[in-house]
Amino acid sequence: MLPEETADFDRDYQRARKIAAETLSLDELQQTLEHWHRIARMTQADPAAHRRMLLRAEQTLRTGVLPTDSVSAEDVQALLRERLGQ
């Protein structure tokens, strides 16, 4: 996880803890931790690539325009599986 993602993790973690306390179920907490664990593994594999992805996602959300060099979701999933050794 990148330092700039810490606040997002904290928010998600606190929300999941609150849901766990209200429902007496750890499902949401486990899903949240698994989500952030995947992000941590991707970041550890290539921090610069993860940071570029965040910047591009932010730009796309801000402008509503996909980068011209975008790749398919299937290609991204294949790359992630490769980087995670799966």
N, CA, C and O atoms as a Tinker XYZ file with bonds, in Angstrom:
   344  protein
     1  N      0.850000   -1.170000    0.000000    73     2
     2  CA     0.000000    0.000000    0.000000    64     1     3
     3  C      0.895000    1.231000    0.000000    63     2     4     5
     4  O      1.900000    1.288000    0.708000    81     3
     5  N      0.516000    2.199000   -0.794000    73     3     6
     6  CA     1.259000    3.452000   -0.861000    64     5     7
     7  C      0.841000    4.366000    0.293000    63     6     8     9
     8  O     -0.282000    4.270000    0.790000    81     7
     9  N      1.741000    5.249000    0.716000    73     7    10
    10  CA     1.399000    6.159000    1.817000    64     9    11
    11  C      0.119000    6.954000    1.551000    63    10    12    13
    12  O     -0.652000    7.220000    2.474000    81    11
    13  N     -0.106000    7.332000    0.298000    73    11    14
    14  CA    -1.301000    8.131000   -0.011000    64    13    15
    15  C     -2.595000    7.309000    0.061000    63    14    16    17
    16  O     -3.684000    7.874000   -0.036000    81    15
    17  N     -2.493000    6.005000    0.227000    73    15    18
    18  CA    -3.672000    5.158000    0.357000    64    17    19
    19  C     -4.032000    4.866000    1.815000    63    18    20    21
    20  O     -5.053000    4.234000    2.084000    81    19
    21  N     -3.215000    5.314000    2.741000    73    19    22
    22  CA    -3.422000    5.016000    4.156000    64    21    23
    23  C     -4.780000    5.487000    4.654000    63    22    24    25
    24  O     -5.463000    4.759000    5.372000    81    23
    25  N     -5.172000    6.687000    4.282000    73    23    26
    26  CA    -6.470000    7.208000    4.736000    64    25    27
    27  C     -7.615000    6.362000    4.187000    63    26    28    29
    28  O     -8.599000    6.126000    4.889000    81    27
    29  N     -7.498000    5.904000    2.947000    73    27    30
    30  CA    -8.539000    5.047000    2.369000    64    29    31
    31  C     -8.622000    3.722000    3.118000    63    30    32    33
    32  O     -9.713000    3.238000    3.418000    81    31
    33  N     -7.456000    3.135000    3.419000    73    31    34
    34  CA    -7.446000    1.891000    4.190000    64    33    35
    35  C     -8.093000    2.109000    5.557000    63    34    36    37
    36  O     -8.956000    1.336000    5.973000    81    35
    37  N     -7.674000    3.162000    6.246000    73    35    38
    38  CA    -8.225000    3.435000    7.581000    64    37    39
    39  C     -9.742000    3.591000    7.533000    63    38    40    41
    40  O    -10.446000    3.058000    8.390000    81    39
    41  N    -10.252000    4.320000    6.531000    73    39    42
    42  CA   -11.696000    4.524000    6.391000    64    41    43
    43  C    -12.397000    3.185000    6.167000    63    42    44    45
    44  O    -13.390000    2.881000    6.829000    81    43
    45  N    -11.880000    2.391000    5.235000    73    43    46
    46  CA   -12.493000    1.099000    4.936000    64    45    47
    47  C    -12.445000    0.159000    6.139000    63    46    48    49
    48  O    -13.412000   -0.547000    6.425000    81    47
    49  N    -11.316000    0.157000    6.836000    73    47    50
    50  CA   -11.146000   -0.715000    7.996000    64    49    51
    51  C    -12.115000   -0.335000    9.116000    63    50    52    53
    52  O    -12.743000   -1.204000    9.721000    81    51
    53  N    -12.233000    0.954000    9.387000    73    51    54
    54  CA   -13.143000    1.413000   10.444000    64    53    55
    55  C    -14.590000    1.098000   10.079000    63    54    56    57
    56  O    -15.373000    0.696000   10.939000    81    55
    57  N    -14.950000    1.278000    8.807000    73    55    58
    58  CA   -16.297000    0.962000    8.359000    64    57    59
    59  C    -16.582000   -0.531000    8.539000    63    58    60    61
    60  O    -17.648000   -0.915000    9.018000    81    59
    61  N    -15.622000   -1.362000    8.151000    73    59    62
    62  CA   -15.793000   -2.815000    8.280000    64    61    63
    63  C    -15.888000   -3.233000    9.739000    63    62    64    65
    64  O    -16.665000   -4.127000   10.074000    81    63
    65  N    -15.116000   -2.606000   10.607000    73    63    66
    66  CA   -15.202000   -2.907000   12.043000    64    65    67
    67  C    -16.574000   -2.537000   12.595000    63    66    68    69
    68  O    -17.141000   -3.267000   13.407000    81    67
    69  N    -17.099000   -1.406000   12.153000    73    67    70
    70  CA   -18.413000   -0.968000   12.612000    64    69    71
    71  C    -19.486000   -1.961000   12.169000    63    70    72    73
    72  O    -20.359000   -2.333000   12.953000    81    71
    73  N    -19.415000   -2.385000   10.916000    73    71    74
    74  CA   -20.376000   -3.364000   10.409000    64    73    75
    75  C    -20.253000   -4.675000   11.183000    63    74    76    77
    76  O    -21.262000   -5.295000   11.520000    81    75
    77  N    -19.023000   -5.094000   11.464000    73    75    78
    78  CA   -18.809000   -6.329000   12.225000    64    77    79
    79  C    -19.434000   -6.226000   13.611000    63    78    80    81
    80  O    -20.048000   -7.180000   14.089000    81    79
    81  N    -19.283000   -5.089000   14.251000    73    79    82
    82  CA   -19.854000   -4.907000   15.584000    64    81    83
    83  C    -21.382000   -4.900000   15.534000    63    82    84    85
    84  O    -22.040000   -5.415000   16.439000    81    83
    85  N    -21.939000   -4.318000   14.483000    73    83    86
    86  CA   -23.403000   -4.240000   14.368000    64    85    87
    87  C    -24.028000   -5.571000   13.984000    63    86    88    89
    88  O    -25.118000   -5.901000   14.449000    81    87
    89  N    -23.350000   -6.336000   13.141000    73    87    90
    90  CA   -23.929000   -7.583000   12.625000    64    89    91
    91  C    -23.430000   -8.823000   13.355000    63    90    92    93
    92  O    -23.964000   -9.917000   13.171000    81    91
    93  N    -22.402000   -8.647000   14.184000    73    91    94
    94  CA   -21.749000   -9.766000   14.859000    64    93    95
    95  C    -21.233000  -10.799000   13.851000    63    94    96    97
    96  O    -21.251000  -12.005000   14.098000    81    95
    97  N    -20.780000  -10.288000   12.720000    73    95    98
    98  CA   -20.219000  -11.121000   11.655000    64    97    99
    99  C    -18.912000  -10.489000   11.203000    63    98   100   101
   100  O    -18.804000   -9.269000   11.073000    81    99
   101  N    -17.929000  -11.335000   10.968000    73    99   102
   102  CA   -16.628000  -10.835000   10.517000    64   101   103
   103  C    -16.484000  -10.841000    8.995000    63   102   104   105
   104  O    -15.405000  -10.551000    8.479000    81   103
   105  N    -17.551000  -11.166000    8.272000    73   103   106
   106  CA   -17.476000  -11.275000    6.818000    64   105   107
   107  C    -16.985000   -9.988000    6.158000    63   106   108   109
   108  O    -16.060000  -10.025000    5.346000    81   107
   109  N    -17.586000   -8.867000    6.492000    73   107   110
   110  CA   -17.200000   -7.590000    5.877000    64   109   111
   111  C    -15.763000   -7.232000    6.220000    63   110   112   113
   112  O    -15.023000   -6.744000    5.367000    81   111
   113  N    -15.368000   -7.471000    7.458000    73   111   114
   114  CA   -14.002000   -7.183000    7.881000    64   113   115
   115  C    -13.014000   -8.049000    7.109000    63   114   116   117
   116  O    -11.980000   -7.560000    6.653000    81   115
   117  N    -13.328000   -9.328000    6.964000    73   115   118
   118  CA   -12.449000  -10.225000    6.222000    64   117   119
   119  C    -12.343000   -9.799000    4.758000    63   118   120   121
   120  O    -11.246000   -9.788000    4.201000    81   119
   121  N    -13.458000   -9.450000    4.131000    73   119   122
   122  CA   -13.432000   -9.003000    2.738000    64   121   123
   123  C    -12.601000   -7.737000    2.576000    63   122   124   125
   124  O    -11.853000   -7.598000    1.608000    81   123
   125  N    -12.732000   -6.822000    3.519000    73   123   126
   126  CA   -11.968000   -5.577000    3.467000    64   125   127
   127  C    -10.479000   -5.857000    3.589000    63   126   128   129
   128  O     -9.677000   -5.312000    2.829000    81   127
   129  N    -10.110000   -6.695000    4.531000    73   127   130
   130  CA    -8.688000   -7.020000    4.706000    64   129   131
   131  C     -8.130000   -7.769000    3.504000    63   130   132   133
   132  O     -6.985000   -7.540000    3.115000    81   131
   133  N     -8.916000   -8.657000    2.910000    73   131   134
   134  CA    -8.466000   -9.360000    1.707000    64   133   135
   135  C     -8.263000   -8.384000    0.552000    63   134   136   137
   136  O     -7.289000   -8.497000   -0.193000    81   135
   137  N     -9.174000   -7.430000    0.401000    73   135   138
   138  CA    -9.063000   -6.404000   -0.642000    64   137   139
   139  C     -7.756000   -5.624000   -0.488000    63   138   140   141
   140  O     -7.009000   -5.450000   -1.451000    81   139
   141  N     -7.492000   -5.162000    0.722000    73   139   142
   142  CA    -6.284000   -4.362000    0.943000    64   141   143
   143  C     -5.024000   -5.220000    0.899000    63   142   144   145
   144  O     -3.948000   -4.716000    0.577000    81   143
   145  N     -5.137000   -6.488000    1.213000    73   143   146
   146  CA    -3.988000   -7.382000    1.092000    64   145   147
   147  C     -3.598000   -7.517000   -0.381000    63   146   148   149
   148  O     -2.414000   -7.499000   -0.715000    81   147
   149  N     -4.600000   -7.651000   -1.265000    73   147   150
   150  CA    -4.307000   -7.705000   -2.707000    64   149   151
   151  C     -3.627000   -6.422000   -3.174000    63   150   152   153
   152  O     -2.671000   -6.470000   -3.948000    81   151
   153  N     -4.108000   -5.297000   -2.715000    73   151   154
   154  CA    -3.500000   -4.015000   -3.087000    64   153   155
   155  C     -2.064000   -3.955000   -2.578000    63   154   156   157
   156  O     -1.170000   -3.501000   -3.292000    81   155
   157  N     -1.843000   -4.409000   -1.356000    73   155   158
   158  CA    -0.484000   -4.397000   -0.799000    64   157   159
   159  C      0.452000   -5.277000   -1.619000    63   158   160   161
   160  O      1.600000   -4.908000   -1.866000    81   159
   161  N     -0.038000   -6.441000   -2.040000    73   159   162
   162  CA     0.806000   -7.336000   -2.848000    64   161   163
   163  C      1.132000   -6.718000   -4.207000    63   162   164   165
   164  O      2.269000   -6.805000   -4.671000    81   163
   165  N      0.145000   -6.099000   -4.842000    73   163   166
   166  CA     0.404000   -5.447000   -6.133000    64   165   167
   167  C      1.398000   -4.304000   -5.970000    63   166   168   169
   168  O      2.298000   -4.123000   -6.790000    81   167
   169  N      1.223000   -3.552000   -4.917000    73   167   170
   170  CA     2.112000   -2.421000   -4.675000    64   169   171
   171  C      3.524000   -2.899000   -4.403000    63   170   172   173
   172  O      4.487000   -2.317000   -4.902000    81   171
   173  N      3.652000   -3.950000   -3.620000    73   171   174
   174  CA     4.969000   -4.489000   -3.301000    64   173   175
   175  C      5.652000   -5.005000   -4.562000    63   174   176   177
   176  O      6.866000   -4.860000   -4.708000    81   175
   177  N      4.893000   -5.602000   -5.469000    73   175   178
   178  CA     5.467000   -6.140000   -6.704000    64   177   179
   179  C      6.027000   -5.032000   -7.580000    63   178   180   181
   180  O      7.076000   -5.210000   -8.200000    81   179
   181  N      5.342000   -3.881000   -7.643000    73   179   182
   182  CA     5.807000   -2.778000   -8.501000    64   181   183
   183  C      5.168000   -1.472000   -8.031000    63   182   184   185
   184  O      4.138000   -1.064000   -8.568000    81   183
   185  N      5.761000   -0.814000   -7.038000    73   183   186
   186  CA     5.170000    0.409000   -6.491000    64   185   187
   187  C      4.967000    1.505000   -7.540000    63   186   188   189
   188  O      3.963000    2.215000   -7.508000    81   187
   189  N      5.902000    1.642000   -8.452000    73   187   190
   190  CA     5.782000    2.694000   -9.471000    64   189   191
   191  C      4.594000    2.423000  -10.391000    63   190   192   193
   192  O      3.863000    3.347000  -10.747000    81   191
   193  N      4.401000    1.176000  -10.772000    73   191   194
   194  CA     3.269000    0.822000  -11.638000    64   193   195
   195  C      1.950000    1.057000  -10.911000    63   194   196   197
   196  O      0.984000    1.531000  -11.510000    81   195
   197  N      1.909000    0.730000   -9.635000    73   195   198
   198  CA     0.682000    0.945000   -8.853000    64   197   199
   199  C      0.373000    2.441000   -8.768000    63   198   200   201
   200  O     -0.777000    2.853000   -8.919000    81   199
   201  N      1.385000    3.229000   -8.530000    73   199   202
   202  CA     1.189000    4.685000   -8.452000    64   201   203
   203  C      0.703000    5.238000   -9.798000    63   202   204   205
   204  O     -0.180000    6.095000   -9.836000    81   203
   205  N      1.283000    4.744000  -10.907000    73   203   206
   206  CA     0.833000    5.190000  -12.236000    64   205   207
   207  C     -0.631000    4.824000  -12.458000    63   206   208   209
   208  O     -1.403000    5.614000  -13.001000    81   207
   209  N     -1.003000    3.622000  -12.035000    73   207   210
   210  CA    -2.390000    3.191000  -12.183000    64   209   211
   211  C     -3.326000    4.112000  -11.408000    63   210   212   213
   212  O     -4.377000    4.497000  -11.921000    81   211
   213  N     -2.961000    4.465000  -10.193000    73   211   214
   214  CA    -3.794000    5.366000   -9.399000    64   213   215
   215  C     -3.930000    6.731000  -10.062000    63   214   216   217
   216  O     -5.019000    7.304000  -10.093000    81   215
   217  N     -2.832000    7.249000  -10.590000    73   215   218
   218  CA    -2.874000    8.548000  -11.253000    64   217   219
   219  C     -3.744000    8.510000  -12.503000    63   218   220   221
   220  O     -4.506000    9.441000  -12.764000    81   219
   221  N     -3.629000    7.425000  -13.279000    73   219   222
   222  CA    -4.441000    7.305000  -14.486000    64   221   223
   223  C     -5.918000    7.152000  -14.133000    63   222   224   225
   224  O     -6.779000    7.727000  -14.798000    81   223
   225  N     -6.210000    6.380000  -13.091000    73   223   226
   226  CA    -7.601000    6.212000  -12.669000    64   225   227
   227  C     -8.182000    7.545000  -12.217000    63   226   228   229
   228  O     -9.319000    7.881000  -12.550000    81   227
   229  N     -7.404000    8.294000  -11.466000    73   227   230
   230  CA    -7.861000    9.615000  -11.012000    64   229   231
   231  C     -8.134000   10.527000  -12.199000    63   230   232   233
   232  O     -9.149000   11.223000  -12.233000    81   231
   233  N     -7.229000   10.525000  -13.169000    73   231   234
   234  CA    -7.399000   11.359000  -14.358000    64   233   235
   235  C     -8.647000   10.936000  -15.140000    63   234   236   237
   236  O     -9.408000   11.786000  -15.603000    81   235
   237  N     -8.853000    9.637000  -15.285000    73   235   238
   238  CA   -10.015000    9.139000  -16.008000    64   237   239
   239  C    -11.307000    9.530000  -15.300000    63   238   240   241
   240  O    -12.267000    9.947000  -15.948000    81   239
   241  N    -11.338000    9.398000  -13.980000    73   239   242
   242  CA   -12.523000    9.791000  -13.226000    64   241   243
   243  C    -12.778000   11.292000  -13.331000    63   242   244   245
   244  O    -13.925000   11.730000  -13.414000    81   243
   245  N    -11.711000   12.067000  -13.327000    73   243   246
   246  CA   -11.834000   13.523000  -13.384000    64   245   247
   247  C    -12.314000   13.991000  -14.753000    63   246   248   249
   248  O    -13.175000   14.866000  -14.847000    81   247
   249  N    -11.758000   13.407000  -15.814000    73   247   250
   250  CA   -12.060000   13.874000  -17.167000    64   249   251
   251  C    -13.146000   13.070000  -17.858000    63   250   252   253
   252  O    -13.796000   13.573000  -18.775000    81   251
   253  N    -13.356000   11.818000  -17.431000    73   251   254
   254  CA   -14.312000   10.956000  -18.093000    64   253   255
   255  C    -13.794000   10.384000  -19.404000    63   254   256   257
   256  O    -14.547000    9.778000  -20.166000    81   255
   257  N    -12.498000   10.579000  -19.665000    73   255   258
   258  CA   -11.904000   10.115000  -20.916000    64   257   259
   259  C    -10.873000    9.037000  -20.615000    63   258   260   261
   260  O     -9.972000    9.230000  -19.799000    81   259
   261  N    -11.022000    7.889000  -21.294000    73   259   262
   262  CA   -10.046000    6.819000  -21.133000    64   261   263
   263  C     -8.766000    7.164000  -21.874000    63   262   264   265
   264  O     -8.820000    7.753000  -22.954000    81   263
   265  N     -7.609000    6.808000  -21.311000    73   263   266
   266  CA    -6.349000    7.035000  -22.030000    64   265   267
   267  C     -6.354000    6.276000  -23.356000    63   266   268   269
   268  O     -6.926000    5.191000  -23.451000    81   267
   269  N     -5.725000    6.839000  -24.363000    73   267   270
   270  CA    -5.725000    6.215000  -25.692000    64   269   271
   271  C     -4.938000    4.918000  -25.717000    63   270   272   273
   272  O     -5.142000    4.091000  -26.606000    81   271
   273  N     -4.038000    4.723000  -24.752000    73   271   274
   274  CA    -3.254000    3.485000  -24.719000    64   273   275
   275  C     -3.816000    2.484000  -23.713000    63   274   276   277
   276  O     -3.078000    1.655000  -23.181000    81   275
   277  N     -5.125000    2.560000  -23.452000    73   275   278
   278  CA    -5.770000    1.646000  -22.508000    64   277   279
   279  C     -5.700000    0.216000  -23.028000    63   278   280   281
   280  O     -5.649000   -0.023000  -24.235000    81   279
   281  N     -5.697000   -0.725000  -22.094000    73   279   282
   282  CA    -5.711000   -2.141000  -22.440000    64   281   283
   283  C     -7.008000   -2.756000  -21.928000    63   282   284   285
   284  O     -7.703000   -2.162000  -21.104000    81   283
   285  N     -7.326000   -3.936000  -22.415000    73   283   286
   286  CA    -8.567000   -4.592000  -22.015000    64   285   287
   287  C     -8.477000   -5.086000  -20.572000    63   286   288   289
   288  O     -7.390000   -5.252000  -20.019000    81   287
   289  N     -9.640000   -5.314000  -19.984000    73   287   290
   290  CA    -9.694000   -5.844000  -18.620000    64   289   291
   291  C     -9.038000   -7.219000  -18.553000    63   290   292   293
   292  O     -8.391000   -7.554000  -17.561000    81   291
   293  N     -9.204000   -8.014000  -19.607000    73   291   294
   294  CA    -8.589000   -9.343000  -19.644000    64   293   295
   295  C     -7.072000   -9.250000  -19.608000    63   294   296   297
   296  O     -6.411000  -10.038000  -18.931000    81   295
   297  N     -6.516000   -8.278000  -20.343000    73   295   298
   298  CA    -5.062000   -8.090000  -20.346000    64   297   299
   299  C     -4.560000   -7.669000  -18.967000    63   298   300   301
   300  O     -3.510000   -8.122000  -18.512000    81   299
   301  N     -5.310000   -6.809000  -18.319000    73   299   302
   302  CA    -4.924000   -6.352000  -16.980000    64   301   303
   303  C     -4.966000   -7.519000  -16.004000    63   302   304   305
   304  O     -4.048000   -7.693000  -15.203000    81   303
   305  N     -6.022000   -8.316000  -16.066000    73   303   306
   306  CA    -6.133000   -9.460000  -15.167000    64   305   307
   307  C     -4.997000  -10.449000  -15.396000    63   306   308   309
   308  O     -4.454000  -11.001000  -14.440000    81   307
   309  N     -4.637000  -10.675000  -16.653000    73   307   310
   310  CA    -3.535000  -11.594000  -16.959000    64   309   311
   311  C     -2.230000  -11.055000  -16.394000    63   310   312   313
   312  O     -1.438000  -11.809000  -15.830000    81   311
   313  N     -2.004000   -9.755000  -16.541000    73   311   314
   314  CA    -0.785000   -9.145000  -16.005000    64   313   315
   315  C     -0.745000   -9.241000  -14.485000    63   314   316   317
   316  O      0.301000   -9.538000  -13.907000    81   315
   317  N     -1.872000   -8.991000  -13.839000    73   315   318
   318  CA    -1.915000   -9.089000  -12.381000    64   317   319
   319  C     -1.642000  -10.517000  -11.924000    63   318   320   321
   320  O     -0.889000  -10.729000  -10.973000    81   319
   321  N     -2.249000  -11.503000  -12.595000    73   319   322
   322  CA    -1.989000  -12.899000  -12.234000    64   321   323
   323  C     -0.507000  -13.226000  -12.401000    63   322   324   325
   324  O      0.083000  -13.915000  -11.568000    81   323
   325  N      0.087000  -12.725000  -13.483000    73   323   326
   326  CA     1.508000  -12.973000  -13.718000    64   325   327
   327  C      2.357000  -12.353000  -12.620000    63   326   328   329
   328  O      3.260000  -13.001000  -12.090000    81   327
   329  N      2.072000  -11.101000  -12.274000    73   327   330
   330  CA     2.859000  -10.418000  -11.254000    64   329   331
   331  C      2.674000  -11.022000   -9.867000    63   330   332   333
   332  O      3.587000  -10.998000   -9.041000    81   331
   333  N      1.492000  -11.560000   -9.623000    73   331   334
   334  CA     1.239000  -12.170000   -8.316000    64   333   335
   335  C      1.636000  -13.639000   -8.286000    63   334   336   337
   336  O      1.484000  -14.308000   -7.264000    81   335
   337  N      2.144000  -14.137000   -9.406000    73   335   338
   338  CA     2.617000  -15.515000   -9.470000    64   337   339
   339  C      1.508000  -16.534000   -9.459000    63   338   340   341
   340  O      1.674000  -17.631000   -8.927000    81   339
   341  N      0.373000  -16.183000  -10.044000    73   339   342
   342  CA    -0.778000  -17.093000  -10.050000    64   341   343
   343  C     -1.031000  -17.624000  -11.436000    63   342   344
   344  O     -1.960000  -18.405000  -11.638000    81   343
